[in-house]
Amino acid sequence: MDVSPVAGANGARGLPVKVRAITKRYGTMAALEDVYLDIASGEFLTLLGPSGSGKTTLLMVLAGFVRPDAGDVHFGDRSVVRLPPHKRDIGLVFQNHALFPHLNVFDNIAFPLRLRGLAKAEIADRVAGTLDLVQLAGFGDRRVTQLSGGQAQRVALARAIVFEPRLLLMDEPLSALDRQLREHMQIELRALHEKLGMTTVYVTHDQREALTMSDRIGVINRGRLAQLDRPERVYREPADSFVAGFVGESSLLPVEQSSGTLRVAGVTLRTLRPLPGTHRLVLVVRPEQLEILESAAPQTDYNLFRATVRRVVFQGDSLLINVALGDGSELMLRRAAARAPGLAAGAEINLGLHAKDALVVAVQS
């Protein structure tokens, strides 16, 4: 598996980061367990995982708010594991914006520049340029209490980047926004990252957000990196059953093994993919990979399943169809609404899964 870092468009301006054997425990619970991670200069890396997985703890270790029990962190060639946050020269953006309510937009953004002792004229120039960069030109005199959620997030971002840090850390910055605004901000943040070239570490539990924005994704589970790879590889070639179930919609069907033959729901499995060396396996089926076939006749390149439609859920431009196989296993498939007219609960259908799409992974222990 290729897990090499990918430099961003302006990679030379970003700061490379190395995480080595980081462990953090709270009593008997391991929040992080022997984590190794290389982040390239200018890379946009997302830490993705469910609540309690350790992703925010790892971000706080990078920021300096959490001291690990073991391991080291390097920014470039410099160990920073014992440096306090204010000496790490990093930009931080949090979910709740953390803006100063008694200051206007200009003064919120100017705050880190004043801490660094910049002259008034330079502060004014930098704040104006950063406001323009985040599409808030003319908002300097606005009170932060008068801002919408998206505008407040832009101000928080502007404050984090106005002093030109080489490393930007973001913890669930869009989770409080409504879906449409959140998706718009994802594109904006990615475009801004490509302009600035600073190394960015982004924490989220939203897998679609991670797939949309990242150069690479680090999927974290129980304090460990379950997979570190490019978005398309994480989605198409998940490392194990946890990654397959967490990233994207999927159905996981148990695989029976006997004398070198794999069977799923009573069907002998055809696959063109390599098999993991383990006795506990599942077949990963993505909804878009299943095809509704006219005939139940065996086909060389397909795994054929007979199924009964349980329910059909209308989701605007598509239908999410839940079906049951003969052994009671359930699958989901997705179809454009116009392509599945008249499909209803109780219908008997033939489902085909091409051998090239038949991905078998190990059950995560």
Secondary structure, DSSP 8 states (H G I E B T S, - for coil): --------TTGGGS--EEEEEEEEEETTEEEEEEEEEEE-TT-EEEEE--TTSSHHHHHHHHHTSS--SEEEEEETTEE-TTS-GGGS--EEE-TT----TTSBHHHHHHHHHHHTT--HHHHHHHHHHHHHHTT-TT-TTSBGGG--HHHHHHHHHHHHHTT--SEEEEESTTTTS-HHHHHHHHHHHHHHHHHH--EEEEEES-HHHHHHH-SEEEEEETTEEEEEE-HHHHHHS-SSHHHHHHSSS-EEEE-EEETTEEEETTEE----S---S-S-EEEEE-GGG-EEES--S--TTEEEEEEEEEEEEE-SSEEEEEEEETTS-EEEEEEEGGGSTT--TT-EEEEEEEGGG-EEEE---
